[in-house]
Amino acid sequence: MSYSVGQVAGFAGVTVRTLHHYDEIELLVPSERSHAGHRRYSDVDLDRLQQILFYRELGFPLDEVAALLDDPEADPRAHLRRQHELLTARIEKLQKMAAAVEHAMEARKMGINLTPEEKFEVFGEYDPDQYEEEARRRWGDGEPYRESQRRAATYTKEDWLRIKAEGNGNTNAFAALMDAGVAPDSESAMELAEQHRQQISRNFYDCTYEIHTGLGEMYVADERFASTFEQIRPGLAAYLRVAFLANAARHGA
């Protein structure tokens, strides 16, 4: 059974002009001609066309495609092995590209959709995106992480300035208690701990007491967080951890 050039073009999703060109350069010469001289393609020709289009999809120039297909040392199994290797490499590359795009999408959702100038105005030298992967590893794709993303995606510059002011006010109040010699498990410190927990719940996700005490542990264990708090007041990270634990305990958590 043979097929016309128009039929083959329709099968393969290429133009008739492309098939004519492949014939002219002897990359795909039809096996037959009709009495009127029209090109007729056999099933073997279609198999070769499939190979040509595969290599073209992978970016091979036509002369290299011809060399591959006309290699006298190669058999159909060799082509299949080569194609499998090439496809595996392409899949790996595309997966990496997809992961990079997903990361960029998440970063846009988390960041924070501000101009560079606005981002610096709000966060200064602190880069909120640097903790995104940490948050994903720690909380996974659970509801707290997803809820935080949903809310952050809606925040404007003014929202972030408000959230920053709330956080700074809470941290400064803790530092003032330390300066006054107030114990971290005192009533005043526990009230500030509860205020901190509620700020997170109000602005990002439902911060349970379990999560909140986990944050306190992270502030001490993770040197990035510990360093930030230590620059404000030496010992502040440990002070927060005790205050968070005491607050959770008084609420029965």
Phi and psi restraints in degrees (value plus and minus 20) as a CYANA .aco file:
   2 SER   PHI    -147.1  -107.1
   2 SER   PSI     144.7   184.7
   3 TYR   PHI    -152.6  -112.6
   3 TYR   PSI     128.4   168.4
   4 SER   PHI     -97.1   -57.1
   4 SER   PSI     146.6   186.6
   5 VAL   PHI     -83.6   -43.6
   5 VAL   PSI     -54.6   -14.6
   6 GLY   PHI     -87.0   -47.0
   6 GLY   PSI     -60.8   -20.8
   7 GLN   PHI     -83.7   -43.7
   7 GLN   PSI     -63.9   -23.9
   8 VAL   PHI     -84.9   -44.9
   8 VAL   PSI     -60.1   -20.1
   9 ALA   PHI     -79.6   -39.6
   9 ALA   PSI     -60.9   -20.9
  10 GLY   PHI     -86.9   -46.9
  10 GLY   PSI     -61.6   -21.6
  11 PHE   PHI     -79.7   -39.7
  11 PHE   PSI     -67.8   -27.8
  12 ALA   PHI    -109.6   -69.6
  12 ALA   PSI     -32.1     7.9
  13 GLY   PHI      52.9    92.9
  13 GLY   PSI      11.5    51.5
  14 VAL   PHI    -140.4  -100.4
  14 VAL   PSI     152.2   192.2
  15 THR   PHI    -108.8   -68.8
  15 THR   PSI     137.3   177.3
  16 VAL   PHI     -80.8   -40.8
  16 VAL   PSI     -56.7   -16.7
  17 ARG   PHI     -80.2   -40.2
  17 ARG   PSI     -59.5   -19.5
  18 THR   PHI     -82.7   -42.7
  18 THR   PSI     -63.3   -23.3
  19 LEU   PHI     -85.0   -45.0
  19 LEU   PSI     -58.8   -18.8
  20 HIS   PHI     -81.1   -41.1
  20 HIS   PSI     -62.2   -22.2
  21 HIS   PHI     -84.5   -44.5
  21 HIS   PSI     -63.1   -23.1
  22 TYR   PHI     -80.9   -40.9
  22 TYR   PSI     -54.6   -14.6
  23 ASP   PHI     -88.5   -48.5
  23 ASP   PSI     -64.3   -24.3
  24 GLU   PHI     -82.5   -42.5
  24 GLU   PSI     -55.8   -15.8
  25 ILE   PHI    -113.6   -73.6
  25 ILE   PSI     -13.9    26.1
  26 GLU   PHI      43.9    83.9
  26 GLU   PSI       9.2    49.2
  27 LEU   PHI    -102.9   -62.9
  27 LEU   PSI     -57.6   -17.6
  28 LEU   PHI    -161.6  -121.6
  28 LEU   PSI      73.0   113.0
  29 VAL   PHI    -114.9   -74.9
  29 VAL   PSI     101.8   141.8
  30 PRO   PHI     -76.5   -36.5
  30 PRO   PSI     123.0   163.0
  31 SER   PHI     -91.7   -51.7
  31 SER   PSI     -43.4    -3.4
  32 GLU   PHI    -156.7  -116.7
  32 GLU   PSI     146.2   186.2
  33 ARG   PHI    -153.7  -113.7
  33 ARG   PSI     123.2   163.2
  34 SER   PHI     -95.6   -55.6
  34 SER   PSI     152.8   192.8
  35 HIS   PHI     -79.1   -39.1
  35 HIS   PSI     -47.9    -7.9
  36 ALA   PHI    -107.3   -67.3
  36 ALA   PSI     -18.6    21.4
  37 GLY   PHI      70.0   110.0
  37 GLY   PSI     -13.1    26.9
  38 HIS   PHI     -98.5   -58.5
  38 HIS   PSI     127.6   167.6
  39 ARG   PHI     -87.3   -47.3
  39 ARG   PSI     118.5   158.5
  40 ARG   PHI    -152.1  -112.1
  40 ARG   PSI     108.0   148.0
  41 TYR   PHI    -126.1   -86.1
  41 TYR   PSI     117.0   157.0
  42 SER   PHI    -114.3   -74.3
  42 SER   PSI     154.9   194.9
  43 ASP   PHI     -83.0   -43.0
  43 ASP   PSI     -54.3   -14.3
  44 VAL   PHI     -83.9   -43.9
  44 VAL   PSI     -59.6   -19.6
  45 ASP   PHI     -83.0   -43.0
  45 ASP   PSI     -59.6   -19.6
  46 LEU   PHI     -85.2   -45.2
  46 LEU   PSI     -58.2   -18.2
  47 ASP   PHI     -81.4   -41.4
  47 ASP   PSI     -62.4   -22.4
  48 ARG   PHI     -85.8   -45.8
  48 ARG   PSI     -59.9   -19.9
  49 LEU   PHI     -81.9   -41.9
  49 LEU   PSI     -60.1   -20.1
  50 GLN   PHI     -80.3   -40.3
  50 GLN   PSI     -61.7   -21.7
  51 GLN   PHI     -84.2   -44.2
  51 GLN   PSI     -63.0   -23.0
  52 ILE   PHI     -79.6   -39.6
  52 ILE   PSI     -68.1   -28.1
  53 LEU   PHI     -86.8   -46.8
  53 LEU   PSI     -53.0   -13.0
  54 PHE   PHI     -82.1   -42.1
  54 PHE   PSI     -70.8   -30.8
  55 TYR   PHI     -86.8   -46.8
  55 TYR   PSI     -53.8   -13.8
  56 ARG   PHI     -85.6   -45.6
  56 ARG   PSI     -57.7   -17.7
  57 GLU   PHI     -82.0   -42.0
  57 GLU   PSI     -52.0   -12.0
  58 LEU   PHI    -105.4   -65.4
  58 LEU   PSI     -17.0    23.0
  59 GLY   PHI      72.9   112.9
  59 GLY   PSI      -9.4    30.6
  60 PHE   PHI     -94.0   -54.0
  60 PHE   PSI     115.4   155.4
  61 PRO   PHI     -89.1   -49.1
  61 PRO   PSI     139.6   179.6
  62 LEU   PHI     -81.4   -41.4
  62 LEU   PSI     -56.7   -16.7
  63 ASP   PHI     -86.9   -46.9
  63 ASP   PSI     -54.2   -14.2
  64 GLU   PHI     -92.2   -52.2
  64 GLU   PSI     -55.0   -15.0
  65 VAL   PHI     -81.8   -41.8
  65 VAL   PSI     -65.0   -25.0
  66 ALA   PHI     -81.1   -41.1
  66 ALA   PSI     -62.3   -22.3
  67 ALA   PHI     -84.1   -44.1
  67 ALA   PSI     -59.2   -19.2
  68 LEU   PHI     -85.8   -45.8
  68 LEU   PSI     -65.5   -25.5
  69 LEU   PHI     -94.1   -54.1
  69 LEU   PSI     -46.8    -6.8
  70 ASP   PHI    -119.5   -79.5
  70 ASP   PSI      -9.7    30.3
  71 ASP   PHI     -85.7   -45.7
  71 ASP   PSI      97.1   137.1
  72 PRO   PHI     -88.0   -48.0
  72 PRO   PSI     -37.5     2.5
  73 GLU   PHI    -102.6   -62.6
  73 GLU   PSI     -36.6     3.4
  74 ALA   PHI    -111.0   -71.0
  74 ALA   PSI     125.0   165.0
  75 ASP   PHI    -141.8  -101.8
  75 ASP   PSI     153.0   193.0
  76 PRO   PHI     -74.3   -34.3
  76 PRO   PSI     -57.1   -17.1
  77 ARG   PHI     -86.3   -46.3
  77 ARG   PSI     -55.2   -15.2
  78 ALA   PHI     -84.6   -44.6
  78 ALA   PSI     -60.6   -20.6
  79 HIS   PHI     -83.2   -43.2
  79 HIS   PSI     -62.3   -22.3
  80 LEU   PHI     -83.5   -43.5
  80 LEU   PSI     -61.4   -21.4
  81 ARG   PHI     -83.1   -43.1
  81 ARG   PSI     -64.5   -24.5
  82 ARG   PHI     -82.3   -42.3
  82 ARG   PSI     -63.0   -23.0
  83 GLN   PHI     -85.2   -45.2
  83 GLN   PSI     -58.7   -18.7
  84 HIS   PHI     -83.1   -43.1
  84 HIS   PSI     -62.8   -22.8
  85 GLU   PHI     -83.0   -43.0
  85 GLU   PSI     -64.1   -24.1
  86 LEU   PHI     -86.0   -46.0
  86 LEU   PSI     -61.3   -21.3
  87 LEU   PHI     -85.3   -45.3
  87 LEU   PSI     -60.8   -20.8
  88 THR   PHI     -80.9   -40.9
  88 THR   PSI     -63.4   -23.4
  89 ALA   PHI     -84.5   -44.5
  89 ALA   PSI     -61.5   -21.5
  90 ARG   PHI     -84.8   -44.8
  90 ARG   PSI     -62.4   -22.4
  91 ILE   PHI     -81.4   -41.4
  91 ILE   PSI     -64.4   -24.4
  92 GLU   PHI     -81.0   -41.0
  92 GLU   PSI     -62.6   -22.6
  93 LYS   PHI     -84.8   -44.8
  93 LYS   PSI     -63.4   -23.4
  94 LEU   PHI     -86.1   -46.1
  94 LEU   PSI     -55.8   -15.8
  95 GLN   PHI     -83.8   -43.8
  95 GLN   PSI     -60.5   -20.5
  96 LYS   PHI     -85.5   -45.5
  96 LYS   PSI     -60.5   -20.5
  97 MET   PHI     -84.0   -44.0
  97 MET   PSI     -62.4   -22.4
  98 ALA   PHI     -83.2   -43.2
  98 ALA   PSI     -59.9   -19.9
  99 ALA   PHI     -84.3   -44.3
  99 ALA   PSI     -59.1   -19.1
 100 ALA   PHI     -85.3   -45.3
 100 ALA   PSI     -60.9   -20.9
 101 VAL   PHI     -86.2   -46.2
 101 VAL   PSI     -61.7   -21.7
 102 GLU   PHI     -81.8   -41.8
 102 GLU   PSI     -60.2   -20.2
 103 HIS   PHI     -82.5   -42.5
 103 HIS   PSI     -62.8   -22.8
 104 ALA   PHI     -83.7   -43.7
 104 ALA   PSI     -59.0   -19.0
 105 MET   PHI     -83.6   -43.6
 105 MET   PSI     -63.9   -23.9
 106 GLU   PHI     -84.0   -44.0
 106 GLU   PSI     -61.6   -21.6
 107 ALA   PHI     -81.7   -41.7
 107 ALA   PSI     -57.8   -17.8
 108 ARG   PHI     -85.5   -45.5
 108 ARG   PSI     -59.5   -19.5
 109 LYS   PHI     -89.4   -49.4
 109 LYS   PSI     -58.4   -18.4
 110 MET   PHI     -99.9   -59.9
 110 MET   PSI     -43.4    -3.4
 111 GLY   PHI    -167.4  -127.4
 111 GLY   PSI     -63.8   -23.8
 112 ILE   PHI       9.3    49.3
 112 ILE   PSI     100.5   140.5
 113 ASN   PHI     -99.3   -59.3
 113 ASN   PSI      46.2    86.2
 114 LEU   PHI    -138.6   -98.6
 114 LEU   PSI     137.6   177.6
 115 THR   PHI     -90.3   -50.3
 115 THR   PSI     141.5   181.5
 116 PRO   PHI     -75.3   -35.3
 116 PRO   PSI     -58.4   -18.4
 117 GLU   PHI     -85.0   -45.0
 117 GLU   PSI     -64.4   -24.4
 118 GLU   PHI     -86.8   -46.8
 118 GLU   PSI     -59.0   -19.0
 119 LYS   PHI     -82.3   -42.3
 119 LYS   PSI     -62.0   -22.0
 120 PHE   PHI     -87.2   -47.2
 120 PHE   PSI     -57.6   -17.6
 121 GLU   PHI     -82.0   -42.0
 121 GLU   PSI     -59.5   -19.5
 122 VAL   PHI     -99.2   -59.2
 122 VAL   PSI     -68.5   -28.5
 123 PHE   PHI    -124.8   -84.8
 123 PHE   PSI     -29.7    10.3
 124 GLY   PHI      44.0    84.0
 124 GLY   PSI    -155.1  -115.1
 125 GLU   PHI    -101.5   -61.5
 125 GLU   PSI     -29.5    10.5
 126 TYR   PHI     -94.1   -54.1
 126 TYR   PSI     110.5   150.5
 127 ASP   PHI    -126.8   -86.8
 127 ASP   PSI      87.0   127.0
 128 PRO   PHI     -83.8   -43.8
 128 PRO   PSI     -44.6    -4.6
 129 ASP   PHI     -91.7   -51.7
 129 ASP   PSI     -40.2    -0.2
 130 GLN   PHI     -88.5   -48.5
 130 GLN   PSI     -38.8     1.2
 131 TYR   PHI    -119.2   -79.2
 131 TYR   PSI     -15.9    24.1
 132 GLU   PHI     -83.3   -43.3
 132 GLU   PSI     -67.4   -27.4
 133 GLU   PHI     -85.9   -45.9
 133 GLU   PSI     -55.8   -15.8
 134 GLU   PHI     -81.1   -41.1
 134 GLU   PSI     -63.4   -23.4
 135 ALA   PHI     -84.4   -44.4
 135 ALA   PSI     -60.2   -20.2
 136 ARG   PHI     -84.9   -44.9
 136 ARG   PSI     -63.1   -23.1
 137 ARG   PHI     -84.9   -44.9
 137 ARG   PSI     -60.7   -20.7
 138 ARG   PHI     -94.3   -54.3
 138 ARG   PSI     -64.6   -24.6
 139 TRP   PHI    -125.3   -85.3
 139 TRP   PSI     -27.0    13.0
 140 GLY   PHI      46.0    86.0
 140 GLY   PSI    -174.4  -134.4
 141 ASP   PHI    -121.8   -81.8
 141 ASP   PSI      10.8    50.8
 142 GLY   PHI     -90.2   -50.2
 142 GLY   PSI     158.3   198.3
 143 GLU   PHI     -81.1   -41.1
 143 GLU   PSI     -60.9   -20.9
 144 PRO   PHI     -77.1   -37.1
 144 PRO   PSI     -63.4   -23.4
 145 TYR   PHI     -85.6   -45.6
 145 TYR   PSI     -65.6   -25.6
 146 ARG   PHI     -85.4   -45.4
 146 ARG   PSI     -60.4   -20.4
 147 GLU   PHI     -85.1   -45.1
 147 GLU   PSI     -59.4   -19.4
 148 SER   PHI     -81.1   -41.1
 148 SER   PSI     -61.5   -21.5
 149 GLN   PHI     -83.9   -43.9
 149 GLN   PSI     -64.3   -24.3
 150 ARG   PHI     -79.9   -39.9
 150 ARG   PSI     -65.3   -25.3
 151 ARG   PHI     -89.2   -49.2
 151 ARG   PSI     -64.6   -24.6
 152 ALA   PHI     -80.2   -40.2
 152 ALA   PSI     -52.6   -12.6
 153 ALA   PHI     -84.7   -44.7
 153 ALA   PSI     -39.8     0.2
 154 THR   PHI    -118.4   -78.4
 154 THR   PSI     -28.0    12.0
 155 TYR   PHI     -98.5   -58.5
 155 TYR   PSI     120.7   160.7
 156 THR   PHI    -118.1   -78.1
 156 THR   PSI     157.5   197.5
 157 LYS   PHI     -76.5   -36.5
 157 LYS   PSI     -62.8   -22.8
 158 GLU   PHI     -84.1   -44.1
 158 GLU   PSI     -57.6   -17.6
 159 ASP   PHI     -82.4   -42.4
 159 ASP   PSI     -65.3   -25.3
 160 TRP   PHI     -85.9   -45.9
 160 TRP   PSI     -56.5   -16.5
 161 LEU   PHI     -83.9   -43.9
 161 LEU   PSI     -60.1   -20.1
 162 ARG   PHI     -84.0   -44.0
 162 ARG   PSI     -66.5   -26.5
 163 ILE   PHI     -82.6   -42.6
 163 ILE   PSI     -60.2   -20.2
 164 LYS   PHI     -83.3   -43.3
 164 LYS   PSI     -62.9   -22.9
 165 ALA   PHI     -83.4   -43.4
 165 ALA   PSI     -60.4   -20.4
 166 GLU   PHI     -82.5   -42.5
 166 GLU   PSI     -65.3   -25.3
 167 GLY   PHI     -84.4   -44.4
 167 GLY   PSI     -63.4   -23.4
 168 ASN   PHI     -84.0   -44.0
 168 ASN   PSI     -58.9   -18.9
 169 GLY   PHI     -83.2   -43.2
 169 GLY   PSI     -62.2   -22.2
 170 ASN   PHI     -85.6   -45.6
 170 ASN   PSI     -65.0   -25.0
 171 THR   PHI     -83.3   -43.3
 171 THR   PSI     -62.9   -22.9
 172 ASN   PHI     -84.4   -44.4
 172 ASN   PSI     -55.1   -15.1
 173 ALA   PHI     -86.7   -46.7
 173 ALA   PSI     -59.6   -19.6
 174 PHE   PHI     -82.1   -42.1
 174 PHE   PSI     -63.7   -23.7
 175 ALA   PHI     -81.9   -41.9
 175 ALA   PSI     -56.9   -16.9
 176 ALA   PHI     -85.6   -45.6
 176 ALA   PSI     -58.3   -18.3
 177 LEU   PHI     -82.9   -42.9
 177 LEU   PSI     -62.4   -22.4
 178 MET   PHI     -80.4   -40.4
 178 MET   PSI     -64.3   -24.3
 179 ASP   PHI     -81.7   -41.7
 179 ASP   PSI     -51.8   -11.8
 180 ALA   PHI    -105.0   -65.0
 180 ALA   PSI     -21.6    18.4
 181 GLY   PHI      56.7    96.7
 181 GLY   PSI       1.1    41.1
 182 VAL   PHI     -99.9   -59.9
 182 VAL   PSI     114.2   154.2
 183 ALA   PHI     -86.3   -46.3
 183 ALA   PSI     127.4   167.4
 184 PRO   PHI     -89.0   -49.0
 184 PRO   PSI     -38.0     2.0
 185 ASP   PHI    -122.1   -82.1
 185 ASP   PSI      -0.8    39.2
 186 SER   PHI     -96.2   -56.2
 186 SER   PSI     147.6   187.6
 187 GLU   PHI     -80.1   -40.1
 187 GLU   PSI     -62.9   -22.9
 188 SER   PHI     -82.9   -42.9
 188 SER   PSI     -63.3   -23.3
 189 ALA   PHI     -87.6   -47.6
 189 ALA   PSI     -58.6   -18.6
 190 MET   PHI     -86.7   -46.7
 190 MET   PSI     -54.4   -14.4
 191 GLU   PHI     -84.3   -44.3
 191 GLU   PSI     -60.9   -20.9
 192 LEU   PHI     -87.0   -47.0
 192 LEU   PSI     -55.9   -15.9
 193 ALA   PHI     -82.6   -42.6
 193 ALA   PSI     -62.6   -22.6
 194 GLU   PHI     -85.3   -45.3
 194 GLU   PSI     -58.5   -18.5
 195 GLN   PHI     -81.0   -41.0
 195 GLN   PSI     -62.0   -22.0
 196 HIS   PHI     -81.7   -41.7
 196 HIS   PSI     -65.7   -25.7
 197 ARG   PHI     -81.8   -41.8
 197 ARG   PSI     -63.2   -23.2
 198 GLN   PHI     -88.4   -48.4
 198 GLN   PSI     -53.2   -13.2
 199 GLN   PHI     -81.5   -41.5
 199 GLN   PSI     -62.6   -22.6
 200 ILE   PHI     -83.5   -43.5
 200 ILE   PSI     -65.1   -25.1
 201 SER   PHI     -82.5   -42.5
 201 SER   PSI     -58.6   -18.6
 202 ARG   PHI     -91.8   -51.8
 202 ARG   PSI     -55.2   -15.2
 203 ASN   PHI    -122.0   -82.0
 203 ASN   PSI     -43.4    -3.4
 204 PHE   PHI    -150.6  -110.6
 204 PHE   PSI     -80.4   -40.4
 205 TYR   PHI    -179.4  -139.4
 205 TYR   PSI     148.2   188.2
 206 ASP   PHI     -90.2   -50.2
 206 ASP   PSI      80.9   120.9
 207 CYS   PHI    -109.3   -69.3
 207 CYS   PSI      77.1   117.1
 208 THR   PHI     -89.3   -49.3
 208 THR   PSI     147.5   187.5
 209 TYR   PHI     -84.5   -44.5
 209 TYR   PSI     -53.9   -13.9
 210 GLU   PHI     -83.0   -43.0
 210 GLU   PSI     -66.5   -26.5
 211 ILE   PHI     -83.1   -43.1
 211 ILE   PSI     -61.0   -21.0
 212 HIS   PHI     -83.7   -43.7
 212 HIS   PSI     -63.3   -23.3
 213 THR   PHI     -86.9   -46.9
 213 THR   PSI     -52.0   -12.0
 214 GLY   PHI     -83.5   -43.5
 214 GLY   PSI     -57.5   -17.5
 215 LEU   PHI     -83.5   -43.5
 215 LEU   PSI     -61.2   -21.2
 216 GLY   PHI     -79.5   -39.5
 216 GLY   PSI     -62.0   -22.0
 217 GLU   PHI     -83.9   -43.9
 217 GLU   PSI     -60.1   -20.1
 218 MET   PHI     -86.7   -46.7
 218 MET   PSI     -56.2   -16.2
 219 TYR   PHI     -79.3   -39.3
 219 TYR   PSI     -51.6   -11.6
 220 VAL   PHI    -107.4   -67.4
 220 VAL   PSI     -63.4   -23.4
 221 ALA   PHI     -95.9   -55.9
 221 ALA   PSI     -54.5   -14.5
 222 ASP   PHI    -108.7   -68.7
 222 ASP   PSI      97.1   137.1
 223 GLU   PHI     -83.3   -43.3
 223 GLU   PSI     -46.1    -6.1
 224 ARG   PHI     -85.5   -45.5
 224 ARG   PSI     -66.9   -26.9
 225 PHE   PHI     -89.3   -49.3
 225 PHE   PSI     -65.1   -25.1
 226 ALA   PHI     -77.7   -37.7
 226 ALA   PSI     -62.6   -22.6
 227 SER   PHI     -82.4   -42.4
 227 SER   PSI     -60.2   -20.2
 228 THR   PHI     -81.3   -41.3
 228 THR   PSI     -67.0   -27.0
 229 PHE   PHI     -91.3   -51.3
 229 PHE   PSI     -55.2   -15.2
 230 GLU   PHI     -84.8   -44.8
 230 GLU   PSI     -50.9   -10.9
 231 GLN   PHI     -89.4   -49.4
 231 GLN   PSI     -46.1    -6.1
 232 ILE   PHI     -99.2   -59.2
 232 ILE   PSI     -71.6   -31.6
 233 ARG   PHI    -170.6  -130.6
 233 ARG   PSI     107.9   147.9
 234 PRO   PHI     -77.7   -37.7
 234 PRO   PSI     109.6   149.6
 235 GLY   PHI      67.6   107.6
 235 GLY   PSI     -18.0    22.0
 236 LEU   PHI     -86.8   -46.8
 236 LEU   PSI     -59.0   -19.0
 237 ALA   PHI     -80.0   -40.0
 237 ALA   PSI     -65.4   -25.4
 238 ALA   PHI     -86.4   -46.4
 238 ALA   PSI     -55.7   -15.7
 239 TYR   PHI     -82.2   -42.2
 239 TYR   PSI     -63.5   -23.5
 240 LEU   PHI     -83.4   -43.4
 240 LEU   PSI     -62.9   -22.9
 241 ARG   PHI     -78.2   -38.2
 241 ARG   PSI     -66.2   -26.2
 242 VAL   PHI     -85.0   -45.0
 242 VAL   PSI     -61.5   -21.5
 243 ALA   PHI     -84.0   -44.0
 243 ALA   PSI     -61.0   -21.0
 244 PHE   PHI     -84.5   -44.5
 244 PHE   PSI     -62.9   -22.9
 245 LEU   PHI     -84.0   -44.0
 245 LEU   PSI     -63.9   -23.9
 246 ALA   PHI     -83.5   -43.5
 246 ALA   PSI     -60.5   -20.5
 247 ASN   PHI     -85.4   -45.4
 247 ASN   PSI     -60.6   -20.6
 248 ALA   PHI     -84.4   -44.4
 248 ALA   PSI     -61.2   -21.2
 249 ALA   PHI     -83.8   -43.8
 249 ALA   PSI     -60.7   -20.7
 250 ARG   PHI     -91.0   -51.0
 250 ARG   PSI     -36.9     3.1
 251 HIS   PHI    -117.8   -77.8
 251 HIS   PSI      -8.8    31.2
 252 GLY   PHI      56.5    96.5
 252 GLY   PSI      -2.0    38.0
